[in-house]
Amino acid sequence: MFFTTVGIEWIYIINEDYSYITARSIIFKIISIVMLFLLVKSRNDYLWYAGITVFSSVGSNVLNYINANKICDIRLTTNINWKKHLKPIFIIFASTLAVNIYLSSDTTILGIMKSDYDVGIYSITVKIYNIVATLLGSVMTVTVPRLSMLMGQGKMKEYKETFIRVINVLALLVIPGTIGLMMLSQEIVLLIAGPKYLESTNALRIIGLAVIFSNFSFVFYNCVLIPAKREKQGLFNTIAAAIVNVLLNICLIPMFAYDGTSFSTVVAEIMTTVMNFWAGKDIIKSTVFSKRVIHNLFTVLIASIFVAISCWICKLIFASLLLRIGASVISSGIVYFVALVLLKNELVVSKLKR
């Protein structure tokens, strides 16, 4: 908590200095991996493991603080307009808290109503889901400062143009990524967790759908509602989804165990996506339903069908787990790209013309 505050990473995000953040993060992650192999050799080394985990996550924040002095003058001050800042801060904090509650309530309720075995199976599902969702959605994080700036300056024409590109890129990446995750769920579980966790395959296929909606919900909330100062609507939407998620867990877990928890997460993410869009529809309705977005979505959906077919064929041909995964990723990527070109996807065609 201390180093996260000292790290002031938001300064670099505002200035869109992502090359520095990326390079710094990769260096410290590599150092941490080396330290893990050197210092963590038995279960008794848990303190070393905890220390290295902290080091890998926030150790580089010390460098952030030192380097930030080149960008701005950092100093303590008591001249703060608390009334202006505290209210939106607490609303955003409460919204983040509500998200964490409904994301963690799955495991908690599952543990209460079922067994540690079910929790163990579901934990692998959640771990893989978080990795994929973060990986596919990370590209969207860089758009938040730019969209916030454009709306704040009243440049709505530029804002809507940028927002269309953001939605198109998100669909271009997230939809085929989700299809690939669902098609290769069994192989991914075997690779990451081993055969003992194969029962989590179906839960992973179900929760995979949440990847799409969680990323679109993130964009609607952070790129529309917060810049428009509609944090309250976002908080209400998140609380409503959290309540529905908890109720669904209570109803579904007795019959479907971890499959039920996965389904409740999907429903909660769909709810937040729809409600966040509805709260900002007066701003983005014309962009989300524009011809460019609809055509892009159509081409992505058709091309994603070929991704599924490609993965299915590779699963039939290759017996080796690594070959199956590698061939599926490479072949589906090629097929997806070719299909987008043939379907004249705007983003892909414009990149090829450059």
Kinemage of the C-alpha trace (Angstrom):
@kinemage 1
@onewidth
@group {chain A} dominant
@subgroup {mainchain}
@vectorlist {calphas} color= white
{ca met a 1} P 0.000 0.000 0.000
{ca phe a 2} L 2.824 2.384 0.871
{ca phe a 3} L 4.833 1.777 -2.296
{ca thr a 4} L 1.712 1.926 -4.471
{ca thr a 5} L 1.097 5.436 -3.129
{ca val a 6} L 4.746 6.454 -3.530
{ca gly a 7} L 4.777 5.029 -7.053
{ca ile a 8} L 2.390 7.741 -8.392
{ca glu a 9} L 2.005 5.756 -11.609
{ca trp a 10} L -0.942 7.937 -12.600
{ca ile a 11} L 1.511 10.710 -13.533
{ca tyr a 12} L 2.975 8.504 -16.264
{ca ile a 13} L -0.493 7.371 -17.388
{ca ile a 14} L -1.667 10.984 -17.702
{ca asn a 15} L 1.435 11.817 -19.759
{ca glu a 16} L 0.967 8.583 -21.751
{ca asp a 17} L 4.540 7.507 -20.985
{ca tyr a 18} L 3.775 3.816 -21.370
{ca ser a 19} L 7.203 2.869 -22.752
{ca tyr a 20} L 8.775 3.763 -19.388
{ca ile a 21} L 6.118 1.856 -17.415
{ca thr a 22} L 6.469 -1.223 -19.635
{ca ala a 23} L 10.284 -1.331 -19.596
{ca arg a 24} L 10.437 -0.798 -15.843
{ca ser a 25} L 7.804 -3.467 -15.180
{ca ile a 26} L 9.493 -6.083 -17.397
{ca ile a 27} L 12.901 -5.532 -15.779
{ca phe a 28} L 11.556 -5.958 -12.252
{ca lys a 29} L 9.479 -9.004 -13.221
{ca ile a 30} L 12.590 -10.693 -14.688
{ca ile a 31} L 14.611 -9.902 -11.548
{ca ser a 32} L 11.781 -11.325 -9.422
{ca ile a 33} L 11.681 -14.577 -11.400
{ca val a 34} L 15.437 -15.023 -10.931
{ca met a 35} L 15.068 -14.350 -7.196
{ca leu a 36} L 12.255 -16.913 -6.946
{ca phe a 37} L 14.448 -19.665 -8.382
{ca leu a 38} L 17.390 -18.682 -6.196
{ca leu a 39} L 15.642 -18.108 -2.855
{ca val a 40} L 12.384 -20.103 -2.816
{ca lys a 41} L 13.235 -23.786 -2.594
{ca ser a 42} L 10.807 -25.226 -0.022
{ca arg a 43} L 7.501 -24.467 1.688
{ca asn a 44} L 9.418 -22.877 4.565
{ca asp a 45} L 10.557 -20.065 2.263
{ca tyr a 46} L 7.108 -18.463 2.241
{ca leu a 47} L 8.452 -15.185 3.666
{ca trp a 48} L 10.947 -14.945 0.819
{ca tyr a 49} L 8.083 -15.649 -1.586
{ca ala a 50} L 5.937 -12.899 -0.022
{ca gly a 51} L 8.810 -10.408 -0.141
{ca ile a 52} L 9.637 -11.182 -3.763
{ca thr a 53} L 5.950 -10.872 -4.703
{ca val a 54} L 5.861 -7.387 -3.191
{ca phe a 55} L 9.153 -6.501 -4.874
{ca ser a 56} L 7.890 -7.628 -8.277
{ca ser a 57} L 4.613 -5.718 -7.951
{ca val a 58} L 5.656 -2.390 -6.465
{ca gly a 59} L 9.427 -2.358 -5.953
{ca ser a 60} L 9.876 -0.323 -9.106
{ca asn a 61} L 7.615 2.384 -7.721
{ca val a 62} L 10.605 3.895 -5.933
{ca leu a 63} L 12.058 4.609 -9.379
{ca asn a 64} L 8.716 6.131 -10.370
{ca tyr a 65} L 8.943 8.637 -7.544
{ca ile a 66} L 12.533 9.602 -8.339
{ca asn a 67} L 11.902 9.905 -12.072
{ca ala a 68} L 8.633 11.829 -11.593
{ca asn a 69} L 10.569 14.857 -10.375
{ca lys a 70} L 11.647 15.354 -13.989
{ca ile a 71} L 8.002 15.720 -15.008
{ca cys a 72} L 6.570 17.814 -12.175
{ca asp a 73} L 7.408 19.284 -8.779
{ca ile a 74} L 6.333 16.794 -6.088
{ca arg a 75} L 5.812 18.144 -2.574
{ca leu a 76} L 3.476 17.811 0.393
{ca thr a 77} L 0.791 20.458 0.794
{ca thr a 78} L -2.041 21.241 3.180
{ca asn a 79} L -3.799 23.529 0.709
{ca ile a 80} L -6.289 20.951 -0.553
{ca asn a 81} L -9.920 21.466 -1.516
{ca trp a 82} L -11.171 18.324 0.246
{ca lys a 83} L -14.839 18.951 -0.584
{ca lys a 84} L -14.071 18.921 -4.301
{ca his a 85} L -12.081 15.689 -4.321
{ca leu a 86} L -13.337 13.463 -1.490
{ca lys a 87} L -16.855 12.848 -2.798
{ca pro a 88} L -15.859 11.457 -6.247
{ca ile a 89} L -12.940 9.581 -4.647
{ca phe a 90} L -15.238 7.784 -2.205
{ca ile a 91} L -17.752 7.014 -4.946
{ca ile a 92} L -15.062 5.450 -7.150
{ca phe a 93} L -13.638 3.648 -4.099
{ca ala a 94} L -17.074 2.253 -3.230
{ca ser a 95} L -17.545 1.119 -6.840
{ca thr a 96} L -14.173 -0.656 -6.816
{ca leu a 97} L -15.074 -2.252 -3.480
{ca ala a 98} L -18.390 -3.490 -4.879
{ca val a 99} L -16.593 -5.045 -7.878
{ca asn a 100} L -14.173 -6.852 -5.577
{ca ile a 101} L -17.040 -8.083 -3.411
{ca tyr a 102} L -18.920 -9.711 -6.254
{ca leu a 103} L -15.749 -11.109 -7.815
{ca ser a 104} L -14.630 -12.705 -4.543
{ca ser a 105} L -18.101 -13.659 -3.297
{ca asp a 106} L -18.146 -16.523 -5.807
{ca thr a 107} L -15.287 -18.308 -4.071
{ca thr a 108} L -16.550 -17.452 -0.577
{ca ile a 109} L -20.089 -18.721 -1.131
{ca leu a 110} L -18.765 -21.756 -3.017
{ca gly a 111} L -16.571 -22.613 -0.022
{ca ile a 112} L -19.480 -22.243 2.405
{ca met a 113} L -22.026 -24.213 0.386
{ca lys a 114} L -19.713 -26.832 -1.115
{ca ser a 115} L -16.168 -27.968 -0.232
{ca asp a 116} L -12.509 -26.977 -0.429
{ca tyr a 117} L -12.230 -29.297 -3.434
{ca asp a 118} L -14.768 -27.209 -5.373
{ca val a 119} L -12.971 -24.011 -4.357
{ca gly a 120} L -9.672 -25.460 -5.608
{ca ile a 121} L -11.182 -26.381 -8.968
{ca tyr a 122} L -12.807 -22.971 -9.347
{ca ser a 123} L -9.647 -21.102 -8.318
{ca ile a 124} L -7.891 -22.360 -11.452
{ca thr a 125} L -10.812 -21.153 -13.557
{ca val a 126} L -10.638 -17.683 -12.002
{ca lys a 127} L -6.854 -17.517 -12.325
{ca ile a 128} L -6.930 -18.305 -16.055
{ca tyr a 129} L -9.893 -15.969 -16.601
{ca asn a 130} L -8.096 -13.073 -14.889
{ca ile a 131} L -4.938 -13.642 -16.944
{ca val a 132} L -6.821 -13.655 -20.262
{ca ala a 133} L -9.133 -10.749 -19.359
{ca thr a 134} L -6.216 -8.597 -18.194
{ca leu a 135} L -4.102 -9.478 -21.224
{ca leu a 136} L -6.834 -8.726 -23.756
{ca gly a 137} L -8.038 -5.613 -21.955
{ca ser a 138} L -4.668 -4.063 -21.162
{ca val a 139} L -4.555 -2.310 -24.536
{ca met a 140} L -7.675 -0.349 -23.527
{ca thr a 141} L -6.047 1.175 -20.440
{ca val a 142} L -3.961 3.509 -22.586
{ca thr a 143} L -7.090 5.110 -24.069
{ca val a 144} L -8.563 6.339 -20.769
{ca pro a 145} L -6.440 9.534 -20.385
{ca arg a 146} L -6.907 10.555 -24.020
{ca leu a 147} L -10.697 10.102 -23.986
{ca ser a 148} L -10.975 11.851 -20.603
{ca met a 149} L -8.963 14.798 -21.938
{ca leu a 150} L -11.065 15.117 -25.098
{ca met a 151} L -14.345 15.065 -23.182
{ca gly a 152} L -12.991 17.438 -20.541
{ca gln a 153} L -12.015 19.934 -23.248
{ca gly a 154} L -15.386 19.617 -24.946
{ca lys a 155} L -13.903 18.163 -28.132
{ca met a 156} L -16.802 15.760 -28.634
{ca lys a 157} L -16.210 15.188 -32.348
{ca glu a 158} L -12.652 13.994 -31.671
{ca tyr a 159} L -13.907 12.076 -28.610
{ca lys a 160} L -16.509 10.136 -30.605
{ca glu a 161} L -14.023 9.385 -33.386
{ca thr a 162} L -11.514 8.051 -30.859
{ca phe a 163} L -14.229 6.097 -29.042
{ca ile a 164} L -15.253 4.361 -32.287
{ca arg a 165} L -11.642 3.252 -32.805
{ca val a 166} L -11.461 2.019 -29.209
{ca ile a 167} L -14.642 -0.057 -29.551
{ca asn a 168} L -13.491 -1.488 -32.885
{ca val a 169} L -10.042 -2.446 -31.571
{ca leu a 170} L -11.585 -3.985 -28.447
{ca ala a 171} L -13.963 -6.144 -30.500
{ca leu a 172} L -11.125 -7.061 -32.861
{ca leu a 173} L -9.045 -8.468 -29.983
{ca val a 174} L -11.476 -9.661 -27.330
{ca ile a 175} L -13.998 -11.650 -29.388
{ca pro a 176} L -11.505 -14.001 -31.141
{ca gly a 177} L -9.499 -14.216 -27.909
{ca thr a 178} L -12.600 -15.393 -26.057
{ca ile a 179} L -13.433 -17.905 -28.795
{ca gly a 180} L -9.881 -19.252 -28.597
{ca leu a 181} L -10.091 -19.532 -24.802
{ca met a 182} L -13.344 -21.459 -24.998
{ca met a 183} L -12.065 -23.802 -27.716
{ca leu a 184} L -8.776 -24.511 -25.936
{ca ser a 185} L -10.068 -24.546 -22.346
{ca gln a 186} L -9.072 -28.152 -21.757
{ca glu a 187} L -5.583 -27.674 -23.185
{ca ile a 188} L -5.027 -24.478 -21.183
{ca val a 189} L -6.083 -26.165 -17.931
{ca leu a 190} L -3.745 -29.106 -18.640
{ca leu a 191} L -0.870 -26.739 -19.412
{ca ile a 192} L -1.296 -24.462 -16.395
{ca ala a 193} L -2.692 -26.763 -13.698
{ca gly a 194} L -2.356 -30.372 -14.861
{ca pro a 195} L -4.831 -33.266 -15.259
{ca lys a 196} L -6.052 -33.069 -11.624
{ca tyr a 197} L -7.893 -29.848 -12.477
{ca leu a 198} L -9.562 -30.992 -15.690
{ca glu a 199} L -12.981 -30.649 -14.049
{ca ser a 200} L -12.573 -26.870 -14.289
{ca thr a 201} L -12.707 -27.014 -18.100
{ca asn a 202} L -16.454 -26.483 -18.410
{ca ala a 203} L -16.437 -23.666 -15.839
{ca leu a 204} L -13.655 -21.979 -17.815
{ca arg a 205} L -15.685 -22.215 -21.034
{ca ile a 206} L -18.648 -20.574 -19.307
{ca ile a 207} L -16.725 -17.786 -17.584
{ca gly a 208} L -14.839 -17.126 -20.833
{ca leu a 209} L -17.891 -15.200 -22.071
{ca ala a 210} L -17.375 -12.744 -19.220
{ca val a 211} L -14.091 -11.639 -20.830
{ca ile a 212} L -16.002 -9.848 -23.581
{ca phe a 213} L -18.459 -8.079 -21.302
{ca ser a 214} L -15.969 -7.162 -18.552
{ca asn a 215} L -13.795 -5.317 -21.066
{ca phe a 216} L -16.675 -3.436 -22.659
{ca ser a 217} L -17.990 -2.582 -19.189
{ca phe a 218} L -14.544 -1.208 -18.316
{ca val a 219} L -14.579 1.053 -21.374
{ca phe a 220} L -18.114 2.323 -20.760
{ca tyr a 221} L -17.341 3.075 -17.110
{ca asn a 222} L -13.825 4.529 -17.328
{ca cys a 223} L -14.058 6.202 -20.736
{ca val a 224} L -17.635 7.493 -20.575
{ca leu a 225} L -19.168 7.674 -17.102
{ca ile a 226} L -16.147 8.893 -15.123
{ca pro a 227} L -15.131 11.641 -17.634
{ca ala a 228} L -18.809 12.697 -17.728
{ca lys a 229} L -18.807 12.822 -13.889
{ca arg a 230} L -21.446 10.108 -13.614
{ca glu a 231} L -19.641 8.054 -10.961
{ca lys a 232} L -22.887 7.624 -9.000
{ca gln a 233} L -24.578 5.798 -11.877
{ca gly a 234} L -21.530 3.556 -12.190
{ca leu a 235} L -21.631 2.804 -8.460
{ca phe a 236} L -25.347 1.978 -8.600
{ca asn a 237} L -24.792 -0.342 -11.579
{ca thr a 238} L -21.955 -2.166 -9.826
{ca ile a 239} L -23.933 -2.620 -6.591
{ca ala a 240} L -26.939 -3.947 -8.524
{ca ala a 241} L -24.714 -6.452 -10.363
{ca ala a 242} L -23.070 -7.486 -7.075
{ca ile a 243} L -26.463 -8.202 -5.477
{ca val a 244} L -27.631 -10.245 -8.474
{ca asn a 245} L -24.309 -12.113 -8.499
{ca val a 246} L -24.617 -13.093 -4.817
{ca leu a 247} L -28.266 -14.171 -5.203
{ca leu a 248} L -27.467 -16.258 -8.293
{ca asn a 249} L -24.582 -17.921 -6.475
{ca ile a 250} L -26.854 -18.891 -3.599
{ca cys a 251} L -29.412 -20.345 -6.038
{ca leu a 252} L -27.049 -22.075 -8.497
{ca ile a 253} L -24.155 -23.403 -6.391
{ca pro a 254} L -26.170 -26.215 -4.681
{ca met a 255} L -27.014 -27.714 -8.088
{ca phe a 256} L -24.136 -26.691 -10.369
{ca ala a 257} L -21.216 -25.948 -7.976
{ca tyr a 258} L -18.377 -24.095 -9.763
{ca asp a 259} L -20.248 -24.077 -13.086
{ca gly a 260} L -22.945 -22.055 -11.326
{ca thr a 261} L -20.416 -19.537 -10.013
{ca ser a 262} L -19.028 -19.078 -13.515
{ca phe a 263} L -22.494 -18.473 -14.909
{ca ser a 264} L -23.302 -15.921 -12.182
{ca thr a 265} L -20.119 -14.005 -13.059
{ca val a 266} L -21.149 -13.875 -16.724
{ca val a 267} L -24.614 -12.560 -15.807
{ca ala a 268} L -23.094 -9.903 -13.507
{ca glu a 269} L -20.697 -8.712 -16.233
{ca ile a 270} L -23.511 -8.565 -18.804
{ca met a 271} L -25.557 -6.489 -16.351
{ca thr a 272} L -22.795 -3.970 -15.690
{ca thr a 273} L -22.059 -3.652 -19.411
{ca val a 274} L -25.684 -2.987 -20.357
{ca met a 275} L -26.314 -0.649 -17.409
{ca asn a 276} L -23.080 1.316 -17.924
{ca phe a 277} L -23.939 1.740 -21.592
{ca trp a 278} L -27.464 2.843 -20.716
{ca ala a 279} L -26.130 5.418 -18.230
{ca gly a 280} L -24.028 7.007 -20.988
{ca lys a 281} L -26.220 6.315 -24.002
{ca asp a 282} L -26.806 10.005 -24.703
{ca ile a 283} L -23.050 10.363 -25.258
{ca ile a 284} L -22.098 7.158 -27.078
{ca lys a 285} L -25.273 5.715 -28.623
{ca ser a 286} L -24.494 7.247 -32.012
{ca thr a 287} L -20.973 5.779 -31.942
{ca val a 288} L -21.765 2.275 -30.667
{ca phe a 289} L -24.520 1.843 -33.251
{ca ser a 290} L -22.694 3.601 -36.089
{ca lys a 291} L -22.233 1.819 -39.439
{ca arg a 292} L -18.468 1.578 -38.860
{ca val a 293} L -18.861 -0.225 -35.532
{ca ile a 294} L -21.601 -2.552 -36.804
{ca his a 295} L -19.578 -3.475 -39.912
{ca asn a 296} L -16.470 -4.061 -37.804
{ca leu a 297} L -18.433 -6.277 -35.404
{ca phe a 298} L -19.924 -8.260 -38.299
{ca thr a 299} L -16.503 -8.936 -39.859
{ca val a 300} L -15.026 -9.886 -36.463
{ca leu a 301} L -17.847 -12.337 -35.680
{ca ile a 302} L -17.591 -14.028 -39.089
{ca ala a 303} L -13.790 -14.222 -38.884
{ca ser a 304} L -14.032 -15.618 -35.333
{ca ile a 305} L -16.023 -18.575 -36.680
{ca phe a 306} L -12.925 -19.528 -38.665
{ca val a 307} L -10.869 -19.210 -35.466
{ca ala a 308} L -13.122 -21.814 -33.829
{ca ile a 309} L -12.898 -24.114 -36.875
{ca ser a 310} L -9.116 -23.786 -36.982
{ca cys a 311} L -8.781 -24.683 -33.291
{ca trp a 312} L -11.121 -27.642 -33.740
{ca ile a 313} L -9.093 -29.011 -36.675
{ca cys a 314} L -5.808 -28.640 -34.765
{ca lys a 315} L -7.289 -30.533 -31.823
{ca leu a 316} L -8.103 -33.412 -34.186
{ca ile a 317} L -4.696 -33.466 -35.874
{ca phe a 318} L -2.147 -32.959 -33.078
{ca ala a 319} L -1.764 -35.344 -30.159
{ca ser a 320} L 0.928 -33.345 -28.348
{ca leu a 321} L -0.477 -30.734 -25.954
{ca leu a 322} L 2.084 -28.054 -26.797
{ca leu a 323} L 1.801 -28.675 -30.537
{ca arg a 324} L -1.981 -28.518 -30.286
{ca ile a 325} L -1.914 -25.181 -28.518
{ca gly a 326} L 0.856 -23.705 -30.674
{ca ala a 327} L -0.702 -24.831 -33.950
{ca ser a 328} L -4.122 -23.572 -32.864
{ca val a 329} L -2.811 -20.123 -31.957
{ca ile a 330} L -0.722 -19.697 -35.111
{ca ser a 331} L -3.211 -21.137 -37.602
{ca ser a 332} L -6.226 -19.356 -36.094
{ca gly a 333} L -4.289 -16.068 -36.082
{ca ile a 334} L -3.470 -16.445 -39.788
{ca val a 335} L -6.998 -17.531 -40.702
{ca tyr a 336} L -8.497 -14.686 -38.661
{ca phe a 337} L -6.297 -12.089 -40.347
{ca val a 338} L -7.020 -13.393 -43.856
{ca ala a 339} L -10.773 -13.476 -43.145
{ca leu a 340} L -10.690 -9.870 -41.909
{ca val a 341} L -8.874 -8.782 -45.079
{ca leu a 342} L -11.364 -10.581 -47.331
{ca leu a 343} L -14.277 -9.103 -45.375
{ca lys a 344} L -12.659 -5.639 -45.704
{ca asn a 345} L -12.410 -4.895 -42.000
{ca glu a 346} L -11.744 -1.160 -41.689
{ca leu a 347} L -8.948 -1.398 -39.115
{ca val a 348} L -7.021 -4.148 -40.874
{ca val a 349} L -7.394 -2.667 -44.367
{ca ser a 350} L -6.287 0.796 -43.179
{ca lys a 351} L -3.159 -0.693 -41.582
{ca leu a 352} L -2.297 -2.588 -44.763
{ca lys a 353} L -2.596 0.568 -46.864
{ca arg a 354} L -0.027 2.412 -44.757
